[in-house]
């Protein structure tokens, strides 16, 4: 089931000119030991490249996966790139956005003689992120209408047949347990909680109860959140990990949800997909890059057209 695709296009010659001037976009993911998660980052970069074919776009990781920031910048130098815009693939602004990525990029780019033009913002509660998050939730609720089962929606690691035991069942009253990565920065924790409130306040997610938890750094933690969900007055709990890509945290969460299914059989337990490499996200990251590079142009997202400021 494809997600809706929102796009804000810029004039192709703008990217072409940036490339001719030696410019490139450096896409930086956090990194994971999980091969599926690393592949998703590369897939996202490929989607961005297909939407801006005249741009030079390179993907890399802060840690745990290859290519590293240093290796990616060296390859760009070999391609005669002289300046880069950094696009961190991050949901919220915390230490990785403020310190780790800028420091690592500077340590690699400056000795290579490559100018750093700047860094785009994190995704936060961007409207397209909210739309994609709603879509991941809908993938699970569509199981009751016998739609295709998204991988792992029944808290199974493997769900390759497109069918699972959740299909065709009535979900009844739904409780939504949103799970963020977590951080020591209170502002980012509050931003995640705000995202959950936006998700449930617009009427698109018909839930009777909801709560936000975190893998680390915030309360309640994942175990406390799932135990709380077990006590909710609802028929079904949908656990939604608000993460970009697959990784160890998602695997841990699936196992925890499976354990709750065994311990609390009176409820149905489901888990949604991560946001993943999706064309909607590719558009968002290109929009952020566009806004950073071409500030004399304004994107009107109501009609998808570009309008120049006078």
Buried (B, 14 or more C-beta within 10 A) or exposed (E): EEBEBBBBBBEEEBBBEBBEEBBBBBBBBBBBEBEBBBBBBBBBBBBBBEBBEBBBBBBBBBBBBEBBBBBBBBBBBEEEBBBBBBBBBBBBBBEBBEEBBBEBBEEBBEEBEBEBBEBBBBBBBBEBBBBBBBBBBBBBBBBBEEBEBBBBBBBBEEBEEEBBEBBEBEBEEBBBBBBBBBBEBEEBBEBBBEBBEBBBEEEBBEBBBBBBBBBEBBEBBBEEBBEBBBEBEBBBBBBBBBBBBBBEBBBEBBEBBBBBBEEBEEBBBBBBBBBBBBBBBBBBBBBBBBBBBBEEBEBEEEEEEBEEEE
